[in-house]
């Protein structure tokens, strides 16, 4: 968990700053910040899609795990 936070907290602001510099070549400062923040926030789309996929399958997986646990408990 610590390493994940170090990567996220170290990489996220650096990536956003780099994107600001990239957009700053073609746009004014405020617009470059706006576009960089938009690109950075688009990184959440795969997370949302993954969450929705897991949310659809989670109830079935929990029920199957409960059945497996009951079978294991009855066999012992």
PDB file as gemmi writes it, atoms N, CA and C in Angstrom:
CRYST1    1.000    1.000    1.000  90.00  90.00  90.00 P 1                      
ATOM      1  N   UNK A   1       0.827  -1.190   0.000  1.00  0.00           N  
ATOM      2  CA  UNK A   1       0.000   0.000   0.000  1.00  0.00           C  
ATOM      3  C   UNK A   1       0.868   1.250   0.000  1.00  0.00           C  
ATOM      4  N   UNK A   2       1.953   1.211   0.762  1.00  0.00           N  
ATOM      5  CA  UNK A   2       2.855   2.360   0.832  1.00  0.00           C  
ATOM      6  C   UNK A   2       3.480   2.646  -0.532  1.00  0.00           C  
ATOM      7  N   UNK A   3       3.942   1.599  -1.199  1.00  0.00           N  
ATOM      8  CA  UNK A   3       4.581   1.773  -2.506  1.00  0.00           C  
ATOM      9  C   UNK A   3       3.577   2.308  -3.522  1.00  0.00           C  
ATOM     10  N   UNK A   4       2.354   1.801  -3.479  1.00  0.00           N  
ATOM     11  CA  UNK A   4       1.319   2.274  -4.390  1.00  0.00           C  
ATOM     12  C   UNK A   4       1.055   3.758  -4.184  1.00  0.00           C  
ATOM     13  N   UNK A   5       0.975   4.188  -2.933  1.00  0.00           N  
ATOM     14  CA  UNK A   5       0.781   5.609  -2.657  1.00  0.00           C  
ATOM     15  C   UNK A   5       1.964   6.441  -3.121  1.00  0.00           C  
ATOM     16  N   UNK A   6       3.166   5.930  -2.955  1.00  0.00           N  
ATOM     17  CA  UNK A   6       4.346   6.676  -3.393  1.00  0.00           C  
ATOM     18  C   UNK A   6       4.339   6.855  -4.913  1.00  0.00           C  
ATOM     19  N   UNK A   7       3.944   5.813  -5.622  1.00  0.00           N  
ATOM     20  CA  UNK A   7       3.876   5.915  -7.085  1.00  0.00           C  
ATOM     21  C   UNK A   7       2.784   6.899  -7.490  1.00  0.00           C  
ATOM     22  N   UNK A   8       1.606   6.777  -6.877  1.00  0.00           N  
ATOM     23  CA  UNK A   8       0.484   7.640  -7.247  1.00  0.00           C  
ATOM     24  C   UNK A   8       0.741   9.095  -6.879  1.00  0.00           C  
ATOM     25  N   UNK A   9       1.223   9.324  -5.678  1.00  0.00           N  
ATOM     26  CA  UNK A   9       1.452  10.703  -5.249  1.00  0.00           C  
ATOM     27  C   UNK A   9       2.672  11.313  -5.926  1.00  0.00           C  
ATOM     28  N   UNK A  10       3.614  10.488  -6.323  1.00  0.00           N  
ATOM     29  CA  UNK A  10       4.783  11.005  -7.026  1.00  0.00           C  
ATOM     30  C   UNK A  10       4.541  11.167  -8.512  1.00  0.00           C  
ATOM     31  N   UNK A  11       3.768  10.254  -9.090  1.00  0.00           N  
ATOM     32  CA  UNK A  11       3.552  10.285 -10.528  1.00  0.00           C  
ATOM     33  C   UNK A  11       2.418  11.179 -10.977  1.00  0.00           C  
ATOM     34  N   UNK A  12       1.364  11.261 -10.198  1.00  0.00           N  
ATOM     35  CA  UNK A  12       0.195  12.047 -10.600  1.00  0.00           C  
ATOM     36  C   UNK A  12       0.485  13.523 -10.785  1.00  0.00           C  
ATOM     37  N   UNK A  13       1.016  14.194  -9.767  1.00  0.00           N  
ATOM     38  CA  UNK A  13       1.333  15.614  -9.935  1.00  0.00           C  
ATOM     39  C   UNK A  13       2.418  15.860 -10.986  1.00  0.00           C  
ATOM     40  N   UNK A  14       3.379  14.964 -11.081  1.00  0.00           N  
ATOM     41  CA  UNK A  14       4.435  15.125 -12.093  1.00  0.00           C  
ATOM     42  C   UNK A  14       3.856  15.003 -13.497  1.00  0.00           C  
ATOM     43  N   UNK A  15       2.953  14.030 -13.687  1.00  0.00           N  
ATOM     44  CA  UNK A  15       2.315  13.862 -14.992  1.00  0.00           C  
ATOM     45  C   UNK A  15       1.476  15.086 -15.338  1.00  0.00           C  
ATOM     46  N   UNK A  16       0.725  15.595 -14.369  1.00  0.00           N  
ATOM     47  CA  UNK A  16      -0.097  16.776 -14.617  1.00  0.00           C  
ATOM     48  C   UNK A  16       0.776  17.975 -14.956  1.00  0.00           C  
ATOM     49  N   UNK A  17       1.876  18.157 -14.239  1.00  0.00           N  
ATOM     50  CA  UNK A  17       2.794  19.253 -14.542  1.00  0.00           C  
ATOM     51  C   UNK A  17       3.397  19.122 -15.920  1.00  0.00           C  
ATOM     52  N   UNK A  18       3.748  17.898 -16.294  1.00  0.00           N  
ATOM     53  CA  UNK A  18       4.292  17.671 -17.630  1.00  0.00           C  
ATOM     54  C   UNK A  18       3.252  18.000 -18.691  1.00  0.00           C  
ATOM     55  N   UNK A  19       1.995  17.602 -18.455  1.00  0.00           N  
ATOM     56  CA  UNK A  19       0.927  17.907 -19.407  1.00  0.00           C  
ATOM     57  C   UNK A  19       0.691  19.411 -19.507  1.00  0.00           C  
ATOM     58  N   UNK A  20       0.807  20.122 -18.393  1.00  0.00           N  
ATOM     59  CA  UNK A  20       0.673  21.581 -18.428  1.00  0.00           C  
ATOM     60  C   UNK A  20       1.758  22.169 -19.324  1.00  0.00           C  
ATOM     61  N   UNK A  21       2.982  21.673 -19.188  1.00  0.00           N  
ATOM     62  CA  UNK A  21       4.075  22.160 -20.033  1.00  0.00           C  
ATOM     63  C   UNK A  21       3.828  21.851 -21.506  1.00  0.00           C  
ATOM     64  N   UNK A  22       3.297  20.672 -21.790  1.00  0.00           N  
ATOM     65  CA  UNK A  22       3.014  20.299 -23.182  1.00  0.00           C  
ATOM     66  C   UNK A  22       1.947  21.214 -23.765  1.00  0.00           C  
ATOM     67  N   UNK A  23       0.860  21.427 -23.028  1.00  0.00           N  
ATOM     68  CA  UNK A  23      -0.223  22.271 -23.532  1.00  0.00           C  
ATOM     69  C   UNK A  23       0.145  23.751 -23.509  1.00  0.00           C  
ATOM     70  N   UNK A  24       1.099  24.131 -22.682  1.00  0.00           N  
ATOM     71  CA  UNK A  24       1.497  25.537 -22.565  1.00  0.00           C  
ATOM     72  C   UNK A  24       2.170  26.029 -23.842  1.00  0.00           C  
ATOM     73  N   UNK A  25       2.682  25.123 -24.665  1.00  0.00           N  
ATOM     74  CA  UNK A  25       3.321  25.519 -25.921  1.00  0.00           C  
ATOM     75  C   UNK A  25       2.309  26.060 -26.925  1.00  0.00           C  
ATOM     76  N   UNK A  26       1.067  25.589 -26.854  1.00  0.00           N  
ATOM     77  CA  UNK A  26       0.051  25.970 -27.838  1.00  0.00           C  
ATOM     78  C   UNK A  26      -1.081  26.813 -27.270  1.00  0.00           C  
ATOM     79  N   UNK A  27      -1.233  26.833 -25.954  1.00  0.00           N  
ATOM     80  CA  UNK A  27      -2.352  27.544 -25.341  1.00  0.00           C  
ATOM     81  C   UNK A  27      -1.841  28.486 -24.262  1.00  0.00           C  
ATOM     82  N   UNK A  28      -2.733  29.366 -23.814  1.00  0.00           N  
ATOM     83  CA  UNK A  28      -2.379  30.244 -22.699  1.00  0.00           C  
ATOM     84  C   UNK A  28      -2.299  29.422 -21.417  1.00  0.00           C  
ATOM     85  N   UNK A  29      -1.802  30.062 -20.359  1.00  0.00           N  
ATOM     86  CA  UNK A  29      -1.533  29.331 -19.117  1.00  0.00           C  
ATOM     87  C   UNK A  29      -2.789  28.697 -18.525  1.00  0.00           C  
ATOM     88  N   UNK A  30      -3.867  29.472 -18.450  1.00  0.00           N  
ATOM     89  CA  UNK A  30      -5.092  28.951 -17.831  1.00  0.00           C  
ATOM     90  C   UNK A  30      -5.672  27.808 -18.666  1.00  0.00           C  
ATOM     91  N   UNK A  31      -5.660  27.960 -19.983  1.00  0.00           N  
ATOM     92  CA  UNK A  31      -6.184  26.894 -20.837  1.00  0.00           C  
ATOM     93  C   UNK A  31      -5.318  25.644 -20.760  1.00  0.00           C  
ATOM     94  N   UNK A  32      -4.010  25.827 -20.661  1.00  0.00           N  
ATOM     95  CA  UNK A  32      -3.138  24.654 -20.568  1.00  0.00           C  
ATOM     96  C   UNK A  32      -3.391  23.893 -19.274  1.00  0.00           C  
ATOM     97  N   UNK A  33      -3.644  24.611 -18.184  1.00  0.00           N  
ATOM     98  CA  UNK A  33      -3.978  23.947 -16.916  1.00  0.00           C  
ATOM     99  C   UNK A  33      -5.308  23.207 -17.046  1.00  0.00           C  
ATOM    100  N   UNK A  34      -6.276  23.842 -17.671  1.00  0.00           N  
ATOM    101  CA  UNK A  34      -7.590  23.217 -17.846  1.00  0.00           C  
ATOM    102  C   UNK A  34      -7.477  21.929 -18.663  1.00  0.00           C  
ATOM    103  N   UNK A  35      -6.758  21.979 -19.761  1.00  0.00           N  
ATOM    104  CA  UNK A  35      -6.624  20.795 -20.605  1.00  0.00           C  
ATOM    105  C   UNK A  35      -5.815  19.698 -19.915  1.00  0.00           C  
ATOM    106  N   UNK A  36      -4.779  20.085 -19.196  1.00  0.00           N  
ATOM    107  CA  UNK A  36      -3.974  19.084 -18.478  1.00  0.00           C  
ATOM    108  C   UNK A  36      -4.803  18.395 -17.400  1.00  0.00           C  
ATOM    109  N   UNK A  37      -5.616  19.150 -16.687  1.00  0.00           N  
ATOM    110  CA  UNK A  37      -6.470  18.549 -15.664  1.00  0.00           C  
ATOM    111  C   UNK A  37      -7.530  17.649 -16.297  1.00  0.00           C  
ATOM    112  N   UNK A  38      -8.020  18.036 -17.472  1.00  0.00           N  
ATOM    113  CA  UNK A  38      -8.993  17.198 -18.174  1.00  0.00           C  
ATOM    114  C   UNK A  38      -8.367  15.872 -18.586  1.00  0.00           C  
ATOM    115  N   UNK A  39      -7.167  15.925 -19.153  1.00  0.00           N  
ATOM    116  CA  UNK A  39      -6.479  14.695 -19.559  1.00  0.00           C  
ATOM    117  C   UNK A  39      -6.196  13.828 -18.343  1.00  0.00           C  
ATOM    118  N   UNK A  40      -5.772  14.449 -17.245  1.00  0.00           N  
ATOM    119  CA  UNK A  40      -5.483  13.698 -16.028  1.00  0.00           C  
ATOM    120  C   UNK A  40      -6.746  13.032 -15.483  1.00  0.00           C  
ATOM    121  N   UNK A  41      -7.860  13.738 -15.527  1.00  0.00           N  
ATOM    122  CA  UNK A  41      -9.099  13.151 -15.006  1.00  0.00           C  
ATOM    123  C   UNK A  41      -9.622  12.035 -15.905  1.00  0.00           C  
ATOM    124  N   UNK A  42      -9.233  12.024 -17.176  1.00  0.00           N  
ATOM    125  CA  UNK A  42      -9.650  10.937 -18.068  1.00  0.00           C  
ATOM    126  C   UNK A  42      -9.027   9.607 -17.670  1.00  0.00           C  
ATOM    127  N   UNK A  43      -7.974   9.658 -16.872  1.00  0.00           N  
ATOM    128  CA  UNK A  43      -7.341   8.427 -16.401  1.00  0.00           C  
ATOM    129  C   UNK A  43      -8.279   7.627 -15.490  1.00  0.00           C  
ATOM    130  N   UNK A  44      -9.320   8.263 -14.967  1.00  0.00           N  
ATOM    131  CA  UNK A  44     -10.252   7.572 -14.079  1.00  0.00           C  
ATOM    132  C   UNK A  44     -11.260   6.712 -14.839  1.00  0.00           C  
ATOM    133  N   UNK A  45     -11.396   6.915 -16.133  1.00  0.00           N  
ATOM    134  CA  UNK A  45     -12.385   6.165 -16.909  1.00  0.00           C  
ATOM    135  C   UNK A  45     -12.124   4.657 -16.855  1.00  0.00           C  
ATOM    136  N   UNK A  46     -10.883   4.186 -17.059  1.00  0.00           N  
ATOM    137  CA  UNK A  46     -10.665   2.737 -16.923  1.00  0.00           C  
ATOM    138  C   UNK A  46     -10.979   2.219 -15.521  1.00  0.00           C  
ATOM    139  N   UNK A  47     -10.733   3.034 -14.501  1.00  0.00           N  
ATOM    140  CA  UNK A  47     -11.053   2.618 -13.134  1.00  0.00           C  
ATOM    141  C   UNK A  47     -12.556   2.456 -12.949  1.00  0.00           C  
ATOM    142  N   UNK A  48     -13.318   3.382 -13.470  1.00  0.00           N  
ATOM    143  CA  UNK A  48     -14.773   3.312 -13.348  1.00  0.00           C  
ATOM    144  C   UNK A  48     -15.310   2.095 -14.099  1.00  0.00           C  
ATOM    145  N   UNK A  49     -14.796   1.859 -15.297  1.00  0.00           N  
ATOM    146  CA  UNK A  49     -15.241   0.700 -16.077  1.00  0.00           C  
ATOM    147  C   UNK A  49     -14.909  -0.598 -15.344  1.00  0.00           C  
ATOM    148  N   UNK A  50     -13.705  -0.676 -14.795  1.00  0.00           N  
ATOM    149  CA  UNK A  50     -13.315  -1.873 -14.037  1.00  0.00           C  
ATOM    150  C   UNK A  50     -14.214  -2.073 -12.827  1.00  0.00           C  
ATOM    151  N   UNK A  51     -14.519  -0.996 -12.117  1.00  0.00           N  
ATOM    152  CA  UNK A  51     -15.393  -1.083 -10.951  1.00  0.00           C  
ATOM    153  C   UNK A  51     -16.772  -1.594 -11.347  1.00  0.00           C  
ATOM    154  N   UNK A  52     -17.319  -1.092 -12.438  1.00  0.00           N  
ATOM    155  CA  UNK A  52     -18.648  -1.522 -12.864  1.00  0.00           C  
ATOM    156  C   UNK A  52     -18.658  -2.994 -13.276  1.00  0.00           C  
ATOM    157  N   UNK A  53     -17.605  -3.445 -13.927  1.00  0.00           N  
ATOM    158  CA  UNK A  53     -17.522  -4.860 -14.308  1.00  0.00           C  
ATOM    159  C   UNK A  53     -17.480  -5.736 -13.066  1.00  0.00           C  
ATOM    160  N   UNK A  54     -16.659  -5.352 -12.108  1.00  0.00           N  
ATOM    161  CA  UNK A  54     -16.551  -6.135 -10.873  1.00  0.00           C  
ATOM    162  C   UNK A  54     -17.858  -6.088 -10.087  1.00  0.00           C  
ATOM    163  N   UNK A  55     -18.512  -4.941 -10.049  1.00  0.00           N  
ATOM    164  CA  UNK A  55     -19.764  -4.816  -9.302  1.00  0.00           C  
ATOM    165  C   UNK A  55     -20.836  -5.750  -9.859  1.00  0.00           C  
ATOM    166  N   UNK A  56     -20.833  -5.970 -11.163  1.00  0.00           N  
ATOM    167  CA  UNK A  56     -21.822  -6.872 -11.755  1.00  0.00           C  
ATOM    168  C   UNK A  56     -21.551  -8.326 -11.393  1.00  0.00           C  
ATOM    169  N   UNK A  57     -20.291  -8.698 -11.248  1.00  0.00           N  
ATOM    170  CA  UNK A  57     -19.935 -10.090 -11.003  1.00  0.00           C  
ATOM    171  C   UNK A  57     -19.746 -10.420  -9.529  1.00  0.00           C  
ATOM    172  N   UNK A  58     -19.677  -9.433  -8.678  1.00  0.00           N  
ATOM    173  CA  UNK A  58     -19.320  -9.657  -7.284  1.00  0.00           C  
ATOM    174  C   UNK A  58     -20.360 -10.482  -6.535  1.00  0.00           C  
ATOM    175  N   UNK A  59     -21.639 -10.207  -6.722  1.00  0.00           N  
ATOM    176  CA  UNK A  59     -22.687 -10.930  -5.999  1.00  0.00           C  
ATOM    177  C   UNK A  59     -22.636 -12.423  -6.314  1.00  0.00           C  
ATOM    178  N   UNK A  60     -22.456 -12.754  -7.595  1.00  0.00           N  
ATOM    179  CA  UNK A  60     -22.369 -14.167  -7.990  1.00  0.00           C  
ATOM    180  C   UNK A  60     -21.117 -14.819  -7.400  1.00  0.00           C  
ATOM    181  N   UNK A  61     -20.002 -14.101  -7.420  1.00  0.00           N  
ATOM    182  CA  UNK A  61     -18.761 -14.655  -6.870  1.00  0.00           C  
ATOM    183  C   UNK A  61     -18.862 -14.872  -5.368  1.00  0.00           C  
ATOM    184  N   UNK A  62     -19.505 -13.954  -4.652  1.00  0.00           N  
ATOM    185  CA  UNK A  62     -19.689 -14.131  -3.209  1.00  0.00           C  
ATOM    186  C   UNK A  62     -20.555 -15.351  -2.914  1.00  0.00           C  
ATOM    187  N   UNK A  63     -21.637 -15.505  -3.681  1.00  0.00           N  
ATOM    188  CA  UNK A  63     -22.520 -16.657  -3.474  1.00  0.00           C  
ATOM    189  C   UNK A  63     -21.770 -17.960  -3.744  1.00  0.00           C  
ATOM    190  N   UNK A  64     -20.955 -17.988  -4.783  1.00  0.00           N  
ATOM    191  CA  UNK A  64     -20.172 -19.187  -5.082  1.00  0.00           C  
ATOM    192  C   UNK A  64     -19.144 -19.464  -3.990  1.00  0.00           C  
ATOM    193  N   UNK A  65     -18.528 -18.434  -3.458  1.00  0.00           N  
ATOM    194  CA  UNK A  65     -17.564 -18.612  -2.368  1.00  0.00           C  
ATOM    195  C   UNK A  65     -18.254 -19.140  -1.119  1.00  0.00           C  
ATOM    196  N   UNK A  66     -19.455 -18.664  -0.832  1.00  0.00           N  
ATOM    197  CA  UNK A  66     -20.213 -19.164   0.321  1.00  0.00           C  
ATOM    198  C   UNK A  66     -20.557 -20.642   0.142  1.00  0.00           C  
ATOM    199  N   UNK A  67     -20.971 -21.019  -1.066  1.00  0.00           N  
ATOM    200  CA  UNK A  67     -21.269 -22.435  -1.332  1.00  0.00           C  
ATOM    201  C   UNK A  67     -20.020 -23.290  -1.153  1.00  0.00           C  
ATOM    202  N   UNK A  68     -18.900 -22.814  -1.646  1.00  0.00           N  
ATOM    203  CA  UNK A  68     -17.646 -23.564  -1.480  1.00  0.00           C  
ATOM    204  C   UNK A  68     -17.269 -23.687  -0.015  1.00  0.00           C  
ATOM    205  N   UNK A  69     -17.454 -22.628   0.752  1.00  0.00           N  
ATOM    206  CA  UNK A  69     -17.149 -22.675   2.184  1.00  0.00           C  
ATOM    207  C   UNK A  69     -18.057 -23.660   2.911  1.00  0.00           C  
ATOM    208  N   UNK A  70     -19.345 -23.658   2.563  1.00  0.00           N  
ATOM    209  CA  UNK A  70     -20.268 -24.610   3.189  1.00  0.00           C  
ATOM    210  C   UNK A  70     -19.902 -26.048   2.826  1.00  0.00           C  
ATOM    211  N   UNK A  71     -19.536 -26.271   1.572  1.00  0.00           N  
ATOM    212  CA  UNK A  71     -19.124 -27.623   1.159  1.00  0.00           C  
ATOM    213  C   UNK A  71     -17.872 -28.058   1.899  1.00  0.00           C  
ATOM    214  N   UNK A  72     -16.924 -27.178   2.057  1.00  0.00           N  
ATOM    215  CA  UNK A  72     -15.707 -27.516   2.795  1.00  0.00           C  
ATOM    216  C   UNK A  72     -16.009 -27.795   4.262  1.00  0.00           C  
ATOM    217  N   UNK A  73     -16.911 -27.007   4.848  1.00  0.00           N  
ATOM    218  CA  UNK A  73     -17.252 -27.195   6.256  1.00  0.00           C  
ATOM    219  C   UNK A  73     -17.999 -28.514   6.465  1.00  0.00           C  
ATOM    220  N   UNK A  74     -18.848 -28.885   5.526  1.00  0.00           N  
ATOM    221  CA  UNK A  74     -19.605 -30.129   5.660  1.00  0.00           C  
ATOM    222  C   UNK A  74     -18.729 -31.357   5.435  1.00  0.00           C  
ATOM    223  N   UNK A  75     -17.702 -31.226   4.620  1.00  0.00           N  
ATOM    224  CA  UNK A  75     -16.819 -32.367   4.349  1.00  0.00           C  
ATOM    225  C   UNK A  75     -15.826 -32.609   5.473  1.00  0.00           C  
ATOM    226  N   UNK A  76     -15.608 -31.637   6.325  1.00  0.00           N  
ATOM    227  CA  UNK A  76     -14.652 -31.820   7.430  1.00  0.00           C  
ATOM    228  C   UNK A  76     -15.365 -32.359   8.592  1.00  0.00           C  
TER     229      UNK A  76                                                      
END                                                                             
